[in-house]
Amino acid sequence: MGRFLNPDNGAFSEAVNSEIYIDKTRLLEYINRVINTTSKFICNSRPRRFGKSMTAFRLLQQGL
């Protein structure tokens, strides 16, 4: 039988209910780098269900 580091799932439920967002595409990093330059116009053309709305929401939360 294996060992469980978090047997009651307390840390998982805390992470799910917190404001954690991991941008694996590095799009937010790129936008933050170019936002006040002449390259500030970007096209976020990803397929359906690839987090376009979530990315836009995170940008609004950052105040951009």
C-alpha positions as a Python dict, from the first residue, in 0.01 Angstrom:
ca = {
    (1, 'M'): (0, 0, 0),
    (2, 'G'): (130, 345, -89),
    (3, 'R'): (183, 642, 136),
    (4, 'F'): (-40, 941, 97),
    (5, 'L'): (113, 1278, 171),
    (6, 'N'): (-225, 1450, 179),
    (7, 'P'): (-480, 1186, 283),
    (8, 'D'): (-772, 1425, 339),
    (9, 'N'): (-716, 1629, 17),
    (10, 'G'): (-704, 1950, 223),
    (11, 'A'): (-418, 2104, 24),
    (12, 'F'): (-584, 2013, -306),
    (13, 'S'): (-915, 2173, -215),
    (14, 'E'): (-729, 2481, -89),
    (15, 'A'): (-542, 2510, -421),
    (16, 'V'): (-859, 2460, -626),
    (17, 'N'): (-1040, 2734, -435),
    (18, 'S'): (-751, 2984, -447),
    (19, 'E'): (-656, 3226, -724),
    (20, 'I'): (-378, 3016, -880),
    (21, 'Y'): (-329, 3038, -1254),
    (22, 'I'): (-34, 2879, -1435),
    (23, 'D'): (33, 3009, -1784),
    (24, 'K'): (218, 2727, -1958),
    (25, 'T'): (209, 2914, -2288),
    (26, 'R'): (409, 3210, -2150),
    (27, 'L'): (162, 3442, -2324),
    (28, 'L'): (117, 3659, -2014),
    (29, 'E'): (494, 3696, -1980),
    (30, 'Y'): (518, 3805, -2345),
    (31, 'I'): (231, 4054, -2310),
    (32, 'N'): (382, 4205, -1997),
    (33, 'R'): (711, 4250, -2182),
    (34, 'V'): (566, 4425, -2491),
    (35, 'I'): (262, 4607, -2351),
    (36, 'N'): (416, 4958, -2361),
    (37, 'T'): (608, 4920, -2686),
    (38, 'T'): (520, 4951, -3053),
    (39, 'S'): (464, 4571, -3056),
    (40, 'K'): (172, 4596, -2813),
    (41, 'F'): (-85, 4470, -3064),
    (42, 'I'): (-104, 4091, -3056),
    (43, 'C'): (-340, 3831, -3195),
    (44, 'N'): (-439, 3556, -2955),
    (45, 'S'): (-560, 3297, -3205),
    (46, 'R'): (-583, 2966, -3027),
    (47, 'P'): (-829, 2682, -3097),
    (48, 'R'): (-1151, 2639, -2904),
    (49, 'R'): (-1121, 2556, -2534),
    (50, 'F'): (-757, 2669, -2507),
    (51, 'G'): (-800, 2936, -2241),
    (52, 'K'): (-839, 3258, -2439),
    (53, 'S'): (-1103, 3392, -2201),
    (54, 'M'): (-901, 3290, -1895),
    (55, 'T'): (-596, 3470, -2033),
    (56, 'A'): (-799, 3784, -2096),
    (57, 'F'): (-944, 3764, -1745),
    (58, 'R'): (-594, 3737, -1591),
    (59, 'L'): (-482, 4041, -1791),
    (60, 'L'): (-777, 4238, -1655),
    (61, 'Q'): (-688, 4130, -1302),
    (62, 'Q'): (-332, 4253, -1353),
    (63, 'G'): (-467, 4590, -1456),
    (64, 'L'): (-353, 4578, -1819),
}
